[in-house]
């Protein structure tokens, strides 16, 4: 057990000063008390003081870790019609080069960057399943025993100290209509039964390990990549493995995807999902950029989460999500880093608001009656909804939640003169992410004074891996 005296903290009831937070040996918050009333108690032992401003860490609800190795390398023009679909070829080339050891180094570097930026847990949407170098799918082209590509992600999270919801991803077709995978996609294939067996085995192992920082979920890459009958069968089977299992899917990210779905099925992608009656509070729809009003209403009514990744959606020219409409429907939004072109929850939230300002030509668009500070409202809701998307007890500094928090240096220039209730506005809108001094996950400091224990060793390893991957 450890006890922390927080100078200033954002709690579910709002801002509080001078409180004691008790954290169990398992990293869970077991008590929160006012310091003045608790200090006279004979049961209070050693107390660690945490200066500055403490806020809940942010769950990252959508990540493809391997893509960190190509961040910044596709920012040149090939033609006047460059789009997501041309970028995808560069991504496939990387996906077919990276091996398990390289993946673990890349993912560890990324997860540490996430921690320093304010993400304290991550949903890893993972579709690298088979050995590299296979030109077409072959039933024998699989790893024997445990899958080292899956192990690489789980191992990276442990080294970094970040909370992980691991999402093995079903990926079977190249497009609507059951089109077979292209050779560059063959590494992503899993048979539905093989997929279900592997997810169930990992979920069971995670439960037996009783590791509060690890959760096993599942994902479907997209409606174009998984035949509807397989998606439905797998989704129902996953419910039997874990009734509360987080389930994620890319949907309606691109106009071309929406048109392809309409041609193949007569329905738009989100409409098609809603038709299946599968959506619930345990589902997370990634992007939903081109969902229409009726589809957004259906998502909100189902209690499902939408994860936006504004930096990636902008980088790839996807379009912008209609956040104002969705939030008016009591829809739930969270954020993710996706392709890792930016690894910053503050930037994702800042541009979530800025997109709406540019569209509506006014300010403070996403504030609401319950919270007039835009930064506070955005951080609070994204943390809560992200926790739901990850299926982890995080996103709040509250009894029963894991002790995942950020300590902001109140003396940093980005925080200078900040009013007591404006710290999250500074974090989102004024560059105060640079003031993230210390980061705790599960009751353990994983970043102290802006440094992680693995920084020095990892620097050279990461540089070598990226250089080798770029040489092909």
WOFENNOR-V62014 format. One record per residue. RES is the residue in three letters. PSI is psi in whole degrees, 0 to 359 (999 if undefined). OMEGA is omega as a letter, one per 40 degrees, with the letter a starting at -180 (999 if undefined). Layout:
BEGIN
((RES;PSI;OMEGA) (RES;PSI;OMEGA))
END
This chain:
BEGIN
((UNK;143;i) (UNK;150;a) (UNK;132;a) (UNK;135;i) (UNK;112;a) (UNK;125;a) (UNK;316;i) (UNK;136;a) (UNK;150;i) (UNK;113;a) (UNK;169;i) (UNK;330;i) (UNK;354;a) (UNK;199;a) (UNK;139;i) (UNK;152;i) (UNK;148;i) (UNK;68;a) (UNK;157;i) (UNK;130;i) (UNK;122;i) (UNK;130;a) (UNK;128;a) (UNK;169;i) (UNK;336;i) (UNK;0;i) (UNK;15;a) (UNK;144;i) (UNK;122;a) (UNK;343;i) (UNK;147;i) (UNK;123;a) (UNK;157;i) (UNK;134;a) (UNK;319;a) (UNK;323;a) (UNK;341;a) (UNK;337;a) (UNK;337;a) (UNK;351;a) (UNK;134;a) (UNK;345;a) (UNK;350;a) (UNK;119;a) (UNK;219;a) (UNK;135;a) (UNK;129;i) (UNK;124;i) (UNK;136;i) (UNK;106;a) (UNK;161;i) (UNK;210;a) (UNK;126;a) (UNK;128;a) (UNK;159;i) (UNK;139;i) (UNK;156;a) (UNK;128;i) (UNK;135;i) (UNK;110;a) (UNK;1;i) (UNK;115;a) (UNK;139;i) (UNK;97;a) (UNK;321;a) (UNK;335;a) (UNK;349;i) (UNK;332;a) (UNK;351;i) (UNK;8;a) (UNK;126;i) (UNK;356;a) (UNK;358;i) (UNK;26;a) (UNK;48;i) (UNK;153;a) (UNK;127;i) (UNK;324;i) (UNK;171;i) (UNK;351;a) (UNK;26;i) (UNK;142;a) (UNK;186;i) (UNK;320;a) (UNK;331;i) (UNK;322;i) (UNK;324;a) (UNK;328;i) (UNK;321;i) (UNK;322;i) (UNK;317;i) (UNK;320;a) (UNK;317;i) (UNK;315;a) (UNK;331;a) (UNK;357;i) (UNK;327;a) (UNK;135;i) (UNK;174;a) (UNK;314;a) (UNK;318;i) (UNK;318;a) (UNK;319;a) (UNK;320;i) (UNK;315;i) (UNK;315;a) (UNK;322;i) (UNK;314;i) (UNK;314;a) (UNK;314;a) (UNK;325;i) (UNK;319;i) (UNK;320;i) (UNK;313;a) (UNK;313;a) (UNK;335;i) (UNK;347;i) (UNK;358;i) (UNK;126;i) (UNK;356;i) (UNK;159;a) (UNK;140;i) (UNK;112;a) (UNK;108;a) (UNK;98;a) (UNK;118;a) (UNK;17;i) (UNK;108;a) (UNK;332;a) (UNK;164;i) (UNK;151;i) (UNK;164;i) (UNK;5;i) (UNK;120;a) (UNK;336;i) (UNK;160;a) (UNK;130;i) (UNK;127;a) (UNK;340;i) (UNK;350;a) (UNK;72;i) (UNK;160;i) (UNK;143;i) (UNK;146;a) (UNK;214;a) (UNK;154;a) (UNK;112;a) (UNK;337;i) (UNK;323;i) (UNK;316;a) (UNK;327;a) (UNK;318;i) (UNK;314;a) (UNK;320;i) (UNK;320;i) (UNK;318;i) (UNK;322;a) (UNK;318;i) (UNK;316;a) (UNK;326;a) (UNK;23;i) (UNK;147;i) (UNK;142;a) (UNK;128;i) (UNK;109;a) (UNK;127;a) (UNK;82;i) (UNK;138;a) (UNK;128;i) (UNK;128;a) (UNK;111;a) (UNK;336;a) (UNK;160;i) (UNK;342;a) (UNK;174;i) (UNK;154;a) (UNK;13;i) (UNK;26;a) (UNK;137;a) (UNK;156;i) (UNK;146;i) (UNK;163;a) (UNK;323;a) (UNK;352;i) (UNK;358;a) (UNK;335;a) (UNK;345;a) (UNK;348;a) (UNK;139;i) (UNK;136;i) (UNK;149;a) (UNK;316;a) (UNK;320;i) (UNK;316;i) (UNK;310;a) (UNK;318;i) (UNK;316;a) (UNK;318;i) (UNK;315;a) (UNK;318;a) (UNK;317;a) (UNK;322;i) (UNK;319;i) (UNK;318;i) (UNK;322;i) (UNK;320;i) (UNK;317;a) (UNK;326;a) (UNK;340;i) (UNK;43;i) (UNK;110;a) (UNK;346;a) (UNK;358;a) (UNK;129;i) (UNK;139;i) (UNK;126;i) (UNK;208;i) (UNK;161;i) (UNK;154;i) (UNK;127;a) (UNK;311;a) (UNK;169;i) (UNK;333;i) (UNK;340;a) (UNK;350;a) (UNK;119;i) (UNK;142;a) (UNK;322;a) (UNK;327;i) (UNK;320;i) (UNK;313;a) (UNK;316;a) (UNK;316;a) (UNK;319;a) (UNK;318;i) (UNK;323;i) (UNK;321;i) (UNK;325;i) (UNK;324;i) (UNK;330;i) (UNK;316;a) (UNK;110;a) (UNK;337;a) (UNK;18;a) (UNK;131;i) (UNK;132;i) (UNK;126;a) (UNK;156;i) (UNK;138;i) (UNK;136;i) (UNK;138;i) (UNK;39;i) (UNK;323;a) (UNK;145;i) (UNK;323;i) (UNK;323;i) (UNK;317;i) (UNK;314;a) (UNK;321;i) (UNK;321;i) (UNK;318;i) (UNK;319;i) (UNK;320;a) (UNK;329;a) (UNK;346;a) (UNK;4;a) (UNK;153;i) (UNK;159;a) (UNK;311;a) (UNK;324;i) (UNK;316;a) (UNK;318;i) (UNK;315;a) (UNK;325;i) (UNK;331;a) (UNK;345;i) (UNK;25;a) (UNK;336;a) (UNK;140;i) (UNK;185;i) (UNK;349;i) (UNK;0;i) (UNK;144;i) (UNK;120;i) (UNK;117;a) (UNK;126;i) (UNK;284;a) (UNK;32;a) (UNK;321;a) (UNK;26;i) (UNK;137;i) (UNK;181;a) (UNK;317;i) (UNK;320;i) (UNK;317;i) (UNK;320;i) (UNK;319;i) (UNK;320;i) (UNK;313;a) (UNK;317;a) (UNK;328;i) (UNK;347;a) (UNK;9;a) (UNK;157;i) (UNK;146;i) (UNK;129;i) (UNK;119;i) (UNK;145;i) (UNK;80;a) (UNK;318;a) (UNK;318;i) (UNK;317;i) (UNK;324;i) (UNK;317;a) (UNK;322;a) (UNK;358;i) (UNK;32;a) (UNK;318;a) (UNK;184;a) (UNK;140;a) (UNK;142;a) (UNK;78;a) (UNK;322;a) (UNK;311;a) (UNK;315;a) (UNK;318;a) (UNK;328;i) (UNK;337;i) (UNK;10;a) (UNK;30;i) (UNK;159;a) (UNK;125;a) (UNK;143;i) (UNK;181;a) (UNK;160;i) (UNK;167;a) (UNK;344;i) (UNK;255;a) (UNK;359;i) (UNK;20;i) (UNK;334;i) (UNK;136;i) (UNK;81;a) (UNK;111;i) (UNK;326;i) (UNK;319;i) (UNK;320;i) (UNK;315;a) (UNK;322;i) (UNK;315;a) (UNK;340;i) (UNK;315;i) (UNK;317;a) (UNK;323;i) (UNK;317;a) (UNK;325;i) (UNK;318;a) (UNK;323;i) (UNK;323;a) (UNK;353;i) (UNK;43;i) (UNK;174;a) (UNK;167;i) (UNK;37;a) (UNK;320;a) (UNK;10;i) (UNK;161;i) (UNK;181;a) (UNK;332;a) (UNK;340;a) (UNK;112;a) (UNK;339;i) (UNK;116;a) (UNK;314;a) (UNK;320;i) (UNK;315;a) (UNK;314;a) (UNK;313;a) (UNK;313;a) (UNK;309;a) (UNK;319;i) (UNK;324;i) (UNK;315;i) (UNK;313;a) (UNK;326;i) (UNK;321;i) (UNK;320;i) (UNK;318;a) (UNK;326;i) (UNK;344;a) (UNK;35;a) (UNK;149;a) (UNK;69;a) (UNK;187;i) (UNK;353;i) (UNK;152;i) (UNK;93;a) (UNK;154;i) (UNK;134;a) (UNK;350;i) (UNK;156;i) (UNK;146;a) (UNK;80;i) (UNK;107;a) (UNK;165;i) (UNK;136;i) (UNK;115;a) (UNK;136;i) (UNK;109;a) (UNK;342;a) (UNK;355;i) (UNK;143;a) (UNK;328;i) (UNK;343;i) (UNK;0;a) (UNK;128;i) (UNK;10;a) (UNK;132;i) (UNK;161;a) (UNK;327;a) (UNK;13;a) (UNK;7;a) (UNK;319;a) (UNK;332;i) (UNK;318;i) (UNK;318;a) (UNK;317;a) (UNK;320;a) (UNK;350;a) (UNK;24;i) (UNK;18;a) (UNK;1;i) (UNK;336;i) (UNK;344;i) (UNK;0;i) (UNK;104;a) (UNK;312;a) (UNK;149;i) (UNK;129;i) (UNK;138;i) (UNK;124;i) (UNK;37;i) (UNK;9;a) (UNK;130;i) (UNK;116;i) (UNK;340;i) (UNK;128;i) (UNK;129;a) (UNK;43;i) (UNK;7;a) (UNK;146;i) (UNK;147;a) (UNK;334;a) (UNK;3;a) (UNK;307;a) (UNK;311;a) (UNK;322;a) (UNK;332;a) (UNK;309;a) (UNK;320;i) (UNK;315;a) (UNK;316;i) (UNK;319;a) (UNK;316;a) (UNK;313;a) (UNK;320;i) (UNK;317;i) (UNK;320;i) (UNK;323;a) (UNK;330;i) (UNK;343;i) (UNK;999;999))
END
